[in-house]
Amino acid sequence: MVHANRHNPMLPYLGRLVEVKDLATEIKLFRVELLNGGREAFANYRPGQFAFVSAFGVGEAPFGIASTPHRTPMLEFAVNRLGAVTTGLHELGAGDVVGVRRPMGNAFPMEAFKGKNLIVLGGAYAYLFPIDWPEPFGLTMAESLATGTPVVAWRSGSVPEVVVDGVTGFVRDDMDGMVRAVEEVAGVDRAACRAHAERFFSGEAMADGYEAVYAAVLQSGGFPALLPARERALVRFVGGERPEASRGKQSA
Ligand SMILES: Cc1cc2nc3c(=O)[nH]c(=O)nc-3n(C[C@H](O)[C@H](O)[C@H](O)COP(=O)(O)OP(=O)(O)OC[C@H]3O[C@@H](n4cnc5c(N)ncnc54)[C@H](O)[C@@H]3O)c2cc1C
């Protein structure tokens, strides 16, 4: 029996773009407020599912739902501009309307994930990190190295402190440099990447580093200005201040 109020699964719900913002080069976050009954249809979506999003007049494509049902009634999609549909979406802005078709696909096994760290980079050829702002640390670079995955990154913020150029990946100044570096990744020793992460970014190494800084501050009698230069820089770093040399992206 066909129910009169049953939504045709081939018809999209309408969604108003509440916010569109840049996440990275060519990647935008779309925050969508569902209209015409879509909110009910998406009320019970589960993390890991995807939806079809359409740019009217262009076409539709599948995108993972980047939001969590517990945090916001809005749906969020992170869209990498690639071809026709994704370009059509990138040309839209707040207030424009898109189509969204029902949540689909298997969800993540959230119960099995509980209490565990997730490694999503394992097995990748390389991790591309075209960061264009002075990221203070860049945890994802350390996570990539921990999985034995070399990092190819733009020189900005902490990048030269996390990636050892030519050993655990490549630090480059522009897109052409990054493209050339990708070809060289095959020559990077992946075990060296893992070893570097263990040496500098393991829980123990990080805790020891903090302990050393606090000990140095105590030893200085509360006058970090009297510390040797390296400890002084660490104290400023732990306090959230960036070293002058790595502020901003240096040009090629
Ligand atoms: C289940 C699922 C979930 C997904 N989730 C996401 C997500 O969360 N976010 C996301 O961004 N994407 C996601 N995708 C991928 C997304 O659906 C595709 O990127 C999208 O379909 C591309 O559509 P398009 O019309 O823009 O590209 P098309 O025009 O269809 O391009 C298709 C083909 O042409 C090639 N191509 C087109 N233009 C270029 C170009 N300029 N340079 C090089 N190659 C090109 C592409 O490699 C591709 O093979 C997901 C896909 C699936 C199956």
PDBQT file of the ligand as one rigid body, heavy atoms in Angstrom, charges set to zero:
ROOT
HETATM    1  C1  LIG A 301      29.514   8.122  -0.441  1.00  0.00    +0.000 C 
HETATM    2  C2  LIG A 301      30.274   9.322  -0.935  1.00  0.00    +0.000 A 
HETATM    3  C3  LIG A 301      30.518  10.379  -0.059  1.00  0.00    +0.000 A 
HETATM    4  C4  LIG A 301      31.223  11.502  -0.508  1.00  0.00    +0.000 A 
HETATM    5  N1  LIG A 301      31.448  12.516   0.364  1.00  0.00    +0.000 NA
HETATM    6  C5  LIG A 301      32.093  13.642  -0.051  1.00  0.00    +0.000 A 
HETATM    7  C6  LIG A 301      32.300  14.724   0.833  1.00  0.00    +0.000 A 
HETATM    8  O1  LIG A 301      31.911  14.711   2.017  1.00  0.00    +0.000 OA
HETATM    9  N2  LIG A 301      32.926  15.835   0.352  1.00  0.00    +0.000 N 
HETATM   10  C7  LIG A 301      33.369  15.896  -0.939  1.00  0.00    +0.000 A 
HETATM   11  O2  LIG A 301      33.942  16.927  -1.314  1.00  0.00    +0.000 OA
HETATM   12  N3  LIG A 301      33.191  14.867  -1.805  1.00  0.00    +0.000 NA
HETATM   13  C8  LIG A 301      32.567  13.745  -1.389  1.00  0.00    +0.000 A 
HETATM   14  N4  LIG A 301      32.367  12.715  -2.267  1.00  0.00    +0.000 N 
HETATM   15  C9  LIG A 301      32.864  12.849  -3.637  1.00  0.00    +0.000 C 
HETATM   16  C10 LIG A 301      31.907  13.710  -4.443  1.00  0.00    +0.000 C 
HETATM   17  O3  LIG A 301      30.670  13.034  -4.585  1.00  0.00    +0.000 OA
HETATM   18  C11 LIG A 301      32.512  13.943  -5.824  1.00  0.00    +0.000 C 
HETATM   19  O4  LIG A 301      33.668  14.741  -5.683  1.00  0.00    +0.000 OA
HETATM   20  C12 LIG A 301      31.513  14.625  -6.711  1.00  0.00    +0.000 C 
HETATM   21  O5  LIG A 301      30.628  13.647  -7.152  1.00  0.00    +0.000 OA
HETATM   22  C13 LIG A 301      32.184  15.255  -7.882  1.00  0.00    +0.000 C 
HETATM   23  O6  LIG A 301      31.134  15.756  -8.690  1.00  0.00    +0.000 OA
HETATM   24  P1  LIG A 301      31.419  16.874  -9.743  1.00  0.00    +0.000 P 
HETATM   25  O7  LIG A 301      30.210  16.991 -10.594  1.00  0.00    +0.000 OA
HETATM   26  O8  LIG A 301      31.877  18.099  -9.074  1.00  0.00    +0.000 OA
HETATM   27  O9  LIG A 301      32.620  16.244 -10.551  1.00  0.00    +0.000 OA
HETATM   28  P2  LIG A 301      32.516  15.611 -11.999  1.00  0.00    +0.000 P 
HETATM   29  O10 LIG A 301      32.378  16.706 -12.978  1.00  0.00    +0.000 OA
HETATM   30  O11 LIG A 301      31.536  14.505 -11.990  1.00  0.00    +0.000 OA
HETATM   31  O12 LIG A 301      33.953  14.976 -12.123  1.00  0.00    +0.000 OA
HETATM   32  C14 LIG A 301      33.989  13.626 -12.258  1.00  0.00    +0.000 C 
HETATM   33  C15 LIG A 301      35.318  13.131 -12.735  1.00  0.00    +0.000 C 
HETATM   34  O13 LIG A 301      36.085  14.102 -13.476  1.00  0.00    +0.000 OA
HETATM   35  C16 LIG A 301      37.320  14.342 -12.858  1.00  0.00    +0.000 C 
HETATM   36  N5  LIG A 301      37.534  15.816 -12.831  1.00  0.00    +0.000 N 
HETATM   37  C17 LIG A 301      36.583  16.762 -12.986  1.00  0.00    +0.000 A 
HETATM   38  N6  LIG A 301      37.126  17.973 -12.945  1.00  0.00    +0.000 NA
HETATM   39  C18 LIG A 301      38.436  17.807 -12.758  1.00  0.00    +0.000 A 
HETATM   40  C19 LIG A 301      39.520  18.694 -12.664  1.00  0.00    +0.000 A 
HETATM   41  N7  LIG A 301      39.359  20.016 -12.757  1.00  0.00    +0.000 N 
HETATM   42  N8  LIG A 301      40.754  18.175 -12.464  1.00  0.00    +0.000 NA
HETATM   43  C20 LIG A 301      40.920  16.846 -12.394  1.00  0.00    +0.000 A 
HETATM   44  N9  LIG A 301      39.926  15.947 -12.511  1.00  0.00    +0.000 NA
HETATM   45  C21 LIG A 301      38.710  16.428 -12.695  1.00  0.00    +0.000 A 
HETATM   46  C22 LIG A 301      37.228  13.769 -11.495  1.00  0.00    +0.000 C 
HETATM   47  O14 LIG A 301      38.422  13.122 -11.101  1.00  0.00    +0.000 OA
HETATM   48  C23 LIG A 301      36.153  12.728 -11.573  1.00  0.00    +0.000 C 
HETATM   49  O15 LIG A 301      36.651  11.459 -11.863  1.00  0.00    +0.000 OA
HETATM   50  C24 LIG A 301      31.691  11.564  -1.838  1.00  0.00    +0.000 A 
HETATM   51  C25 LIG A 301      31.436  10.496  -2.713  1.00  0.00    +0.000 A 
HETATM   52  C26 LIG A 301      30.760   9.396  -2.264  1.00  0.00    +0.000 A 
HETATM   53  C27 LIG A 301      30.518   8.254  -3.228  1.00  0.00    +0.000 C 
ENDROOT
TORSDOF 0
